Amino acid sequence: MRNGAMLNAYPDSLGRNLGEMAAFLSRPELRDAFRSFYILPSVFNTDLDHGFSVISYDLCDELATKQDLKALRDLGLDLTFDIILNHLSVLSPQFQDVLKRGDASEYRDFFIDWNLFWQGCGPMAEDGCIHPTPDKFRALNLRSNGLPVLMARFPDGHETPFWCTFYQQKVYPVPTVFDMLEVTGYKYQTSLRLATHIAAELQAGKTPDGIDWSGFENYREAACTWLSDHRHYLGQLDVNYTSPLVWAWYDRVMAQLADYGASTIRLDAFTRLHKAPGRENFMNEPETWDILERLRDMAQRHRLSVLPEMHSPYSARPHEKIAAHGGKPYDYYLPGLLLDALDTGESAYLFSWAREQLELGIRPVNMLGCHDGIPVRDIRGLLPDDRIDGIVQRTVDRGGLRKWIYGANPQVYQLNTTYYSALGCDDRKMLTARAIQLFMPGKPQIWYEDLLAGENDLEALKRDPTLDEREINRRRYSLDEAEAQLSRPIVKDQLKLLKMRNTHPAFADNAAIEAEQPDPHSLKITWRSGEAYAVLEADVAAADYRISLSD
């Protein structure tokens, strides 16, 4: 993975599809601004979670073609794709075979049967799930309250719970009068009223168990059975990493991504793969690192490098552990540290992190914003809690939204916001944050919304309240809208910085980096390669900086 800046976007973030994105990136204003492009997984055949619920790794033909990918490579861009290791969509061929064939499916152990996994670890409850005792189920990082399961109906009618850490959705069909005839014993008028009533209740967001059956009590059981028999699922089902079929699937996916021209694959959610009763089931050690080694060896056979993705508090030292196992970590601390520094005018914590990376020899992938927003839990242990609370409150006051995780200790996990909005839409702060990011150790990743200084799209949630709140940081720009943003001074100045970062010889892969703190509100970072040098002197209190470059 080359050291230059990496664009991060969906295939339809800047234009209707990846072809228009390539046309945008070929404009002279963008020349030399990027060396890499991390394309988010909606480029594949996906459903939920804006691409992170993969049905198959075939390209979504509405968004991308192999010719589009070649056009990006022809622009000199390395390509990075996700492989979502922990889960696969309900609509995948593997799980559809399970729904069709039940226990006879060859993919029966491809996914994690909740009750089989937790057998002997707790009582069976009325909901059909084993509820493991607290000493066995030490849940961390749950995305909703309750057990992380999806109930699937097998061909013989029995319900089976499958482990579903992330998102799921059940879709119940709106019945017609003809669907209800058998339910009511072929009473047409009753069937008409019942179908109309159920349709209204489903439209109001109710599930069969929550429908008001007043006046239809005699038909409740039969109608609920009909709805359950005809329901559809969406969801991200956890895969069983102990199954040989799962590892064969990983290998096929890596071959497919290599064929698309990938140079790097991002290992999404690999820390959740190893699961065992009585463990936290998140970054279980040492098993997680054994899995990472196996994945890296597999990727190398396909001439791919790996980028492990891991969210964990600083106090757990995830950056140090990944680096110790030969990986390039993500710097999920920098976004919060910069918000703290630019709002408080103090550079101590930012400088401390820069110095620690240099002492450890870590060159991560760093960022400001990303498709998920701004990490919060990650910086616990690096920043005092009261300063983290200050970041959260200021961001919310500026239109951002909190995102929670559940489990033993519910807490704010991330902030859904654009980085520009998190900085109060202050051009000086945005540009200073970008300059500091580009001089920090590692490879800078650039979220497209930050590049265009986008503001929170709260109107999107008003138009569709069912949207994931992260969508306020995922505005889709038409090609004309994206090109219009290039005339803004804040965008021009960021592009000027990016071109410097990618073309000046001081920023070589093997460059020596030094960090100093001249005073409590300043930061000085120097890159040297041979006789070439680049020096940043930043004042976070004034939101100002100066860059000195060798000829």
C-alpha positions as CSV (number, residue, x, y, z in Angstrom):
1,M,0.0,0.0,0.0
2,R,1.6,3.2,-1.1
3,N,2.0,6.1,1.3
4,G,-0.1,8.7,-0.7
5,A,-3.6,9.9,0.2
6,M,-6.5,7.5,-0.2
7,L,-10.0,8.6,-1.2
8,N,-12.9,6.9,0.6
9,A,-16.3,6.9,-0.9
10,Y,-19.3,4.8,-2.1
11,P,-19.5,4.1,-5.8
12,D,-22.3,6.6,-6.2
13,S,-21.1,9.3,-3.8
14,L,-19.8,11.6,-6.5
15,G,-22.0,10.9,-9.5
16,R,-24.6,8.2,-10.2
17,N,-22.1,5.4,-10.4
18,L,-18.4,4.5,-10.5
19,G,-18.1,5.5,-14.1
20,E,-19.1,9.1,-13.3
21,M,-16.8,8.9,-10.2
22,A,-13.9,8.0,-12.5
23,A,-14.8,11.0,-14.8
24,F,-14.9,13.3,-11.7
25,L,-11.5,12.1,-10.5
26,S,-10.0,12.6,-14.0
27,R,-10.6,16.3,-13.8
28,P,-7.5,18.5,-13.7
29,E,-8.4,19.8,-10.3
30,L,-8.1,16.3,-8.9
31,R,-4.9,15.3,-10.7
32,D,-2.3,14.0,-8.1
33,A,-4.8,14.5,-5.2
34,F,-5.0,10.7,-4.6
35,R,-2.9,7.6,-4.9
36,S,-5.5,5.1,-3.7
37,F,-9.2,4.6,-3.6
38,Y,-11.1,2.6,-0.9
39,I,-14.4,1.8,-2.5
40,L,-17.1,0.9,0.0
41,P,-18.9,-2.4,-0.4
42,S,-22.1,-1.2,-2.0
43,V,-20.1,-1.7,-5.1
44,F,-21.0,-5.4,-4.6
45,N,-24.4,-7.1,-4.6
46,T,-25.7,-6.0,-1.1
47,D,-28.8,-5.1,0.8
48,L,-28.7,-3.7,4.4
49,D,-26.2,-1.4,6.2
50,H,-25.3,0.5,3.0
51,G,-23.2,-2.3,1.6
52,F,-21.9,-4.1,4.6
53,S,-24.5,-6.9,4.3
54,V,-23.1,-8.7,1.2
55,I,-25.3,-11.1,-0.8
56,S,-22.4,-11.9,-3.1
57,Y,-19.2,-10.2,-4.2
58,D,-20.4,-9.8,-7.8
59,L,-20.3,-6.2,-8.9
60,C,-23.6,-4.3,-8.6
61,D,-24.2,-3.7,-12.3
62,E,-26.2,-0.5,-11.5
63,L,-23.2,1.0,-9.8
64,A,-20.0,-0.5,-11.3
65,T,-18.4,-2.5,-14.1
66,K,-15.0,-3.9,-14.6
67,Q,-14.3,-1.2,-17.1
68,D,-15.0,1.4,-14.4
69,L,-12.5,-0.3,-12.2
70,K,-9.9,-0.3,-15.0
71,A,-10.6,3.4,-15.6
72,L,-9.7,4.1,-11.9
73,R,-6.5,2.0,-12.1
74,D,-5.6,3.9,-15.3
75,L,-5.7,7.1,-13.3
76,G,-2.9,5.6,-11.2
77,L,-5.1,4.6,-8.2
78,D,-4.5,1.6,-6.1
79,L,-7.9,-0.1,-5.2
80,T,-9.0,-1.2,-1.8
81,F,-12.1,-3.3,-1.2
82,D,-13.8,-4.7,1.9
83,I,-14.1,-8.4,2.7
84,I,-16.8,-8.6,5.4
85,L,-15.5,-11.5,7.4
86,N,-17.9,-11.8,10.3
87,H,-21.2,-12.0,8.4
88,L,-23.1,-12.6,5.2
89,S,-26.5,-11.6,4.1
90,V,-29.7,-13.6,4.6
91,L,-30.2,-13.3,0.9
92,S,-26.9,-15.0,0.1
93,P,-27.0,-18.3,-1.8
94,Q,-25.7,-20.0,1.2
95,F,-28.4,-19.0,3.6
96,Q,-31.2,-19.3,1.0
97,D,-30.1,-22.9,0.7
98,V,-30.5,-23.3,4.4
99,L,-34.0,-21.8,4.3
100,K,-34.9,-24.1,1.4
101,R,-33.4,-27.3,2.7
102,G,-33.2,-26.8,6.4
103,D,-31.1,-29.4,8.3
104,A,-30.3,-31.1,5.0
105,S,-28.5,-28.1,3.6
106,E,-24.8,-28.4,3.0
107,Y,-24.5,-24.9,4.5
108,R,-26.2,-25.9,7.7
109,D,-23.0,-25.1,9.8
110,F,-21.9,-22.2,7.6
111,F,-23.8,-19.9,10.0
112,I,-24.0,-20.0,13.8
113,D,-27.0,-21.8,15.2
114,W,-27.5,-19.9,18.4
115,N,-29.0,-22.8,20.4
116,L,-26.4,-25.3,19.3
117,F,-23.6,-22.8,20.2
118,W,-25.0,-22.1,23.7
119,Q,-26.2,-25.6,24.5
120,G,-25.8,-26.2,28.2
121,C,-25.0,-22.6,28.9
122,G,-28.5,-21.4,30.0
123,P,-32.2,-22.1,30.1
124,M,-34.4,-22.3,27.0
125,A,-36.9,-19.4,27.1
126,E,-40.4,-19.1,25.6
127,D,-39.0,-17.2,22.7
128,G,-37.3,-20.4,21.5
129,C,-33.8,-19.2,22.3
130,I,-31.3,-20.3,24.9
131,H,-30.6,-17.4,27.2
132,P,-27.0,-18.0,28.3
133,T,-26.1,-17.0,31.9
134,P,-24.1,-13.8,32.4
135,D,-20.9,-15.7,33.2
136,K,-21.2,-17.4,29.8
137,F,-22.5,-14.5,27.7
138,R,-20.2,-11.5,28.4
139,A,-21.7,-9.4,25.7
140,L,-19.8,-6.4,24.3
141,N,-20.5,-4.0,21.4
142,L,-24.1,-5.1,20.7
143,R,-26.0,-2.9,18.3
144,S,-29.4,-3.3,19.9
145,N,-30.9,-4.5,23.2
146,G,-31.7,-8.1,23.6
147,L,-30.1,-11.2,22.2
148,P,-28.3,-10.8,18.8
149,V,-30.4,-13.4,17.0
150,L,-32.5,-13.7,13.9
151,M,-35.3,-16.3,14.0
152,A,-35.5,-18.2,10.7
153,R,-38.3,-20.6,9.7
154,F,-37.3,-23.9,8.3
155,P,-39.3,-25.8,5.7
156,D,-40.9,-28.0,8.4
157,G,-42.2,-24.9,10.1
158,H,-39.9,-24.8,13.2
159,E,-38.0,-21.7,14.1
160,T,-34.3,-21.7,14.4
161,P,-32.3,-18.8,16.0
162,F,-29.1,-17.7,14.2
163,W,-26.4,-15.4,15.6
164,C,-26.9,-11.9,14.1
165,T,-24.5,-9.4,15.7
166,F,-25.4,-6.4,13.5
167,Y,-28.5,-5.5,11.7
168,Q,-31.7,-7.4,10.7
169,Q,-35.1,-6.7,9.3
170,K,-38.2,-8.8,8.9
171,V,-40.6,-7.9,6.1
172,Y,-44.2,-9.1,6.4
173,P,-46.3,-9.2,3.2
174,V,-49.5,-7.1,3.0
175,P,-52.2,-9.7,2.6
176,T,-55.0,-9.5,0.1
177,V,-58.6,-10.6,0.6
178,F,-57.7,-13.8,-1.2
179,D,-54.8,-14.6,1.1
180,M,-57.2,-14.4,4.1
181,L,-60.0,-16.6,2.7
182,E,-58.5,-19.8,4.1
183,V,-57.8,-18.1,7.4
184,T,-61.5,-17.1,7.8
185,G,-63.0,-20.2,6.3
186,Y,-63.8,-18.5,3.0
187,K,-65.9,-15.7,4.5
188,Y,-65.3,-13.0,1.9
189,Q,-66.5,-9.9,3.7
190,T,-64.6,-10.9,6.9
191,S,-61.5,-11.7,4.8
192,L,-61.8,-8.2,3.2
193,R,-62.0,-6.5,6.6
194,L,-59.2,-8.6,8.1
195,A,-56.8,-8.0,5.2
196,T,-57.5,-4.2,5.3
197,H,-57.0,-4.2,9.1
198,I,-53.7,-6.1,8.9
199,A,-52.4,-3.9,6.1
200,A,-53.0,-0.8,8.2
201,E,-51.3,-2.3,11.3
202,L,-48.3,-3.3,9.2
203,Q,-48.1,0.1,7.7
204,A,-47.9,1.5,11.2
205,G,-44.8,-0.5,11.8
206,K,-46.3,-3.3,13.9
207,T,-45.3,-6.9,13.9
208,P,-47.8,-9.7,14.0
209,D,-47.4,-10.0,17.8
210,G,-48.1,-6.3,18.2
211,I,-51.2,-6.1,15.9
212,D,-54.4,-5.2,17.7
213,W,-56.6,-8.2,17.0
214,S,-59.7,-6.8,18.5
215,G,-62.7,-8.1,16.6
216,F,-60.6,-10.7,14.9
217,E,-59.6,-12.8,18.0
218,N,-60.8,-16.0,16.4
219,Y,-58.5,-15.6,13.4
220,R,-55.4,-14.3,15.2
221,E,-53.5,-17.6,15.4
222,A,-54.1,-18.5,11.8
223,A,-53.4,-15.0,10.5
224,C,-50.1,-14.8,12.5
225,T,-49.1,-18.2,11.0
226,W,-49.8,-17.0,7.5
227,L,-47.8,-13.9,8.0
228,S,-44.9,-15.8,9.5
229,D,-45.0,-18.4,6.7
230,H,-44.8,-15.6,4.1
231,R,-42.4,-13.2,5.8
232,H,-39.0,-12.2,4.2
233,Y,-35.8,-11.6,6.0
234,L,-32.9,-9.2,5.7
235,G,-30.0,-9.5,8.0
236,Q,-26.3,-9.9,8.5
237,L,-25.8,-13.4,9.8
238,D,-22.6,-14.3,11.6
239,V,-20.6,-17.0,9.8
240,N,-19.1,-20.0,11.6
241,Y,-15.3,-19.5,11.1
242,T,-14.7,-23.1,12.2
243,S,-16.5,-24.4,9.1
244,P,-14.2,-25.4,6.2
245,L,-16.8,-24.1,3.8
246,V,-16.4,-20.6,5.3
247,W,-12.6,-20.6,4.7
248,A,-13.2,-21.9,1.1
249,W,-15.6,-19.0,0.6
250,Y,-13.0,-16.5,1.9
251,D,-10.5,-17.9,-0.6
252,R,-13.0,-17.5,-3.5
253,V,-13.8,-13.9,-2.5
254,M,-10.1,-12.9,-2.3
255,A,-9.6,-14.4,-5.8
256,Q,-12.6,-12.4,-7.0
257,L,-11.3,-9.1,-5.5
258,A,-7.9,-9.7,-6.9
259,D,-9.5,-10.2,-10.3
260,Y,-11.1,-6.7,-9.9
261,G,-7.6,-5.3,-9.6
262,A,-7.5,-4.9,-5.8
263,S,-4.1,-4.3,-4.2
264,T,-5.4,-4.2,-0.6
265,I,-8.4,-5.8,1.2
266,R,-9.8,-4.3,4.3
267,L,-10.6,-7.0,6.9
268,D,-13.9,-5.8,8.2
269,A,-15.0,-7.1,11.7
270,F,-12.3,-9.8,11.8
271,T,-12.1,-9.3,15.6
272,R,-15.6,-10.8,16.0
273,L,-14.9,-14.1,14.3
274,H,-13.7,-16.1,17.2
275,K,-16.5,-16.9,19.6
276,A,-16.6,-19.1,22.7
277,P,-18.8,-19.3,25.9
278,G,-17.5,-17.3,28.7
279,R,-15.4,-15.0,26.5
280,E,-16.1,-11.5,25.5
281,N,-16.4,-12.7,21.8
282,F,-14.7,-9.5,20.6
283,M,-11.0,-9.6,20.0
284,N,-10.6,-12.9,21.9
285,E,-6.9,-13.5,22.4
286,P,-4.8,-15.2,21.1
287,E,-7.3,-16.7,18.7
288,T,-8.0,-13.4,16.9
289,W,-4.3,-13.1,16.0
290,D,-4.2,-16.7,14.8
291,I,-7.1,-15.8,12.5
292,L,-5.3,-12.7,11.3
293,E,-2.2,-14.7,10.4
294,R,-4.3,-17.2,8.4
295,L,-6.1,-14.5,6.5
296,R,-2.9,-12.7,5.7
297,D,-1.3,-15.9,4.4
298,M,-4.4,-16.5,2.2
299,A,-4.3,-12.9,0.9
300,Q,-0.6,-13.1,0.0
301,R,-1.4,-16.1,-2.2
302,H,-3.6,-13.8,-4.2
303,R,-1.0,-11.0,-4.1
304,L,-3.1,-8.9,-1.8
305,S,-2.1,-6.9,1.3
306,V,-4.5,-6.7,4.2
307,L,-5.8,-3.7,6.3
308,P,-7.2,-5.0,9.6
309,E,-10.2,-3.0,10.8
310,M,-10.6,-3.0,14.6
311,H,-12.5,-0.6,16.9
312,S,-11.4,-0.9,20.5
313,P,-10.6,1.6,23.3
314,Y,-7.1,2.9,23.3
315,S,-6.6,1.3,26.7
316,A,-6.8,-2.1,25.0
317,R,-3.8,-1.1,22.8
318,P,-5.3,-2.4,19.6
319,H,-2.9,-0.3,17.4
320,E,0.1,-1.8,19.2
321,K,-1.2,-5.4,18.9
322,I,-2.0,-5.1,15.2
323,A,1.4,-3.6,14.5
324,A,3.1,-6.4,16.5
325,H,1.4,-8.9,14.3
326,G,2.7,-7.2,11.1
327,G,-0.5,-5.2,10.3
328,K,-1.1,-1.6,9.5
329,P,-3.6,-0.3,12.0
330,Y,-6.3,2.3,11.6
331,D,-5.8,5.5,13.5
332,Y,-9.3,5.9,15.0
333,Y,-8.0,8.3,17.6
334,L,-7.0,11.2,15.4
335,P,-10.5,12.5,14.6
336,G,-11.4,13.0,18.3
337,L,-7.9,14.3,19.2
338,L,-8.1,17.0,16.5
339,L,-11.7,18.0,17.5
340,D,-10.4,18.4,21.1
341,A,-7.3,20.3,20.2
342,L,-9.0,22.8,17.8
343,D,-11.9,23.5,20.2
344,T,-9.8,23.8,23.4
345,G,-6.7,25.3,21.8
346,E,-4.4,22.7,23.5
347,S,-2.1,20.4,21.6
348,A,-0.8,18.2,24.4
349,Y,-2.9,15.1,23.8
350,L,-2.4,15.4,20.0
351,F,1.3,15.7,20.4
352,S,1.5,12.8,22.8
353,W,-0.2,10.5,20.2
354,A,2.1,11.7,17.4
355,R,5.1,11.0,19.6
356,E,3.8,7.6,20.7
357,Q,3.3,6.4,17.1
358,L,6.9,7.5,16.2
359,E,8.3,5.7,19.2
360,L,6.5,2.5,18.4
361,G,7.3,2.8,14.7
362,I,3.6,2.7,13.7
363,R,2.5,4.1,10.4
364,P,-1.3,3.7,10.4
365,V,-4.1,4.7,8.0
366,N,-5.4,7.9,9.6
367,M,-8.5,9.9,8.9
368,L,-10.8,12.7,9.9
369,G,-14.3,11.5,9.1
370,C,-15.4,8.2,7.5
371,H,-18.6,6.4,6.4
372,D,-19.4,5.6,10.1
373,G,-18.8,9.1,11.4
374,I,-16.4,9.9,14.3
375,P,-15.3,7.2,16.7
376,V,-15.8,8.0,20.4
377,R,-15.2,4.8,22.4
378,D,-11.8,4.4,20.7
379,I,-10.3,7.4,22.4
380,R,-11.2,6.4,26.0
381,G,-7.9,6.0,27.9
382,L,-6.2,8.5,25.5
383,L,-8.3,11.5,26.4
384,P,-9.8,12.1,29.8
385,D,-13.5,11.3,30.0
386,D,-14.6,14.9,30.7
387,R,-12.8,16.0,27.4
388,I,-14.5,13.2,25.5
389,D,-17.9,14.3,27.0
390,G,-17.1,17.8,25.7
391,I,-16.4,16.5,22.2
392,V,-19.8,14.7,22.3
393,Q,-21.7,17.6,23.6
394,R,-20.2,20.2,21.2
395,T,-20.8,17.9,18.2
396,V,-24.4,17.3,19.2
397,D,-24.9,21.1,19.7
398,R,-23.6,21.5,16.1
399,G,-26.2,19.1,14.7
400,G,-24.5,15.7,15.2
401,L,-26.2,12.6,16.5
402,R,-25.1,10.0,19.1
403,K,-24.8,6.3,18.2
404,W,-24.9,3.8,21.1
405,I,-23.7,0.3,21.7
406,Y,-25.3,-2.0,24.1
407,G,-24.4,-5.0,26.3
408,A,-22.9,-5.0,29.8
409,N,-22.0,-1.3,29.6
410,P,-24.1,0.8,27.2
411,Q,-22.2,3.9,26.0
412,V,-21.8,6.3,23.1
413,Y,-19.9,4.5,20.4
414,Q,-19.6,7.1,17.7
415,L,-20.9,10.4,16.5
416,N,-22.9,10.6,13.3
417,T,-21.8,13.9,11.7
418,T,-19.7,15.3,8.9
419,Y,-16.3,16.5,10.2
420,Y,-16.9,20.0,8.8
421,S,-20.1,20.2,10.9
422,A,-18.4,18.8,13.9
423,L,-15.9,21.7,13.6
424,G,-18.8,24.2,13.5
425,C,-18.4,24.7,9.7
426,D,-15.3,26.7,10.4
427,D,-13.1,26.7,7.3
428,R,-9.9,27.6,9.2
429,K,-10.4,24.7,11.6
430,M,-11.2,22.3,8.7
431,L,-8.1,23.3,6.8
432,T,-5.9,23.1,9.8
433,A,-7.3,19.7,10.7
434,R,-6.5,18.5,7.2
435,A,-3.0,19.9,7.3
436,I,-2.2,18.2,10.6
437,Q,-3.7,14.9,9.3
438,L,-1.5,14.9,6.2
439,F,1.6,15.4,8.4
440,M,0.8,12.8,11.0
441,P,2.6,9.4,10.6
442,G,1.0,7.0,8.2
443,K,-1.3,7.0,5.2
444,P,-4.1,9.6,5.1
445,Q,-7.6,8.4,4.2
446,I,-9.9,11.2,2.9
447,W,-13.7,10.9,3.3
448,Y,-15.4,12.5,0.3
449,E,-17.8,14.6,2.4
450,D,-14.8,16.1,4.3
451,L,-13.1,16.9,1.0
452,L,-16.1,18.8,-0.2
453,A,-16.7,20.3,3.3
454,G,-20.2,18.9,3.4
455,E,-22.6,19.8,6.2
456,N,-24.9,17.4,8.1
457,D,-27.7,16.3,5.8
458,L,-30.4,16.4,8.5
459,E,-33.1,16.9,5.8
460,A,-32.4,13.4,4.6
461,L,-33.8,12.1,8.0
462,K,-36.8,14.3,7.8
463,R,-37.6,13.0,4.3
464,D,-37.2,9.4,5.5
465,P,-37.2,8.8,9.3
466,T,-36.4,5.1,8.7
467,L,-32.9,6.0,7.4
468,D,-29.8,5.0,9.4
469,E,-28.7,8.2,11.2
470,R,-25.3,7.8,9.7
471,E,-26.8,8.9,6.4
472,I,-26.4,12.6,7.5
473,N,-22.7,12.1,6.6
474,R,-23.4,10.3,3.3
475,R,-24.9,12.8,0.9
476,R,-25.0,11.7,-2.7
477,Y,-23.7,14.4,-5.0
478,S,-24.7,14.5,-8.6
479,L,-21.7,14.9,-11.0
480,D,-22.7,18.6,-11.5
481,E,-23.0,19.2,-7.8
482,A,-19.7,17.6,-7.1
483,E,-18.0,19.6,-9.8
484,A,-19.6,22.8,-8.4
485,Q,-18.0,22.2,-5.0
486,L,-14.5,22.4,-6.6
487,S,-14.8,26.2,-6.8
488,R,-15.1,26.6,-3.0
489,P,-11.9,28.0,-1.4
490,I,-12.0,25.3,1.4
491,V,-12.1,22.6,-1.3
492,K,-9.3,24.2,-3.4
493,D,-7.1,24.6,-0.4
494,Q,-7.6,20.9,0.7
495,L,-6.7,19.8,-2.8
496,K,-3.6,21.9,-2.8
497,L,-2.5,20.2,0.4
498,L,-3.3,16.8,-0.9
499,K,-1.2,17.4,-4.1
500,M,1.7,18.5,-2.0
501,R,1.4,15.4,0.2
502,N,1.4,13.1,-2.8
503,T,4.1,14.7,-4.9
504,H,6.7,16.2,-2.6
505,P,9.7,13.8,-2.2
506,A,9.9,14.4,1.6
507,F,6.8,12.2,2.0
508,A,8.5,9.0,0.9
509,D,7.5,5.7,2.3
510,N,10.7,5.4,4.3
511,A,10.8,9.1,5.4
512,A,12.0,10.0,8.8
513,I,9.4,11.9,10.9
514,E,9.9,14.1,13.9
515,A,7.3,15.7,16.2
516,E,7.7,18.6,18.6
517,Q,5.5,20.7,20.8
518,P,7.0,24.3,20.9
519,D,4.3,25.5,23.3
520,P,1.0,24.3,24.8
521,H,-1.1,25.2,21.7
522,S,1.3,24.4,18.9
523,L,2.6,21.3,17.1
524,K,5.6,21.0,14.7
525,I,6.0,17.9,12.5
526,T,8.9,17.4,10.1
527,W,9.2,14.8,7.3
528,R,12.7,14.1,5.8
529,S,13.8,11.9,2.9
530,G,17.4,12.5,1.8
531,E,17.8,16.2,1.3
532,A,14.0,16.8,0.9
533,Y,12.0,18.1,3.9
534,A,8.5,19.3,4.7
535,V,7.8,21.1,7.9
536,L,4.3,21.8,9.4
537,E,4.0,24.4,12.2
538,A,0.4,24.4,13.4
539,D,-1.3,26.6,16.1
540,V,-4.5,24.8,17.2
541,A,-5.6,27.8,19.3
542,A,-5.5,30.1,16.3
543,A,-6.5,27.4,13.8
544,D,-3.6,28.4,11.6
545,Y,-0.5,26.7,10.2
546,R,2.6,27.3,8.1
547,I,4.3,24.7,5.8
548,S,7.9,25.0,4.8
549,L,9.1,22.8,1.9
550,S,12.5,22.1,0.3
551,D,12.7,23.0,-3.4
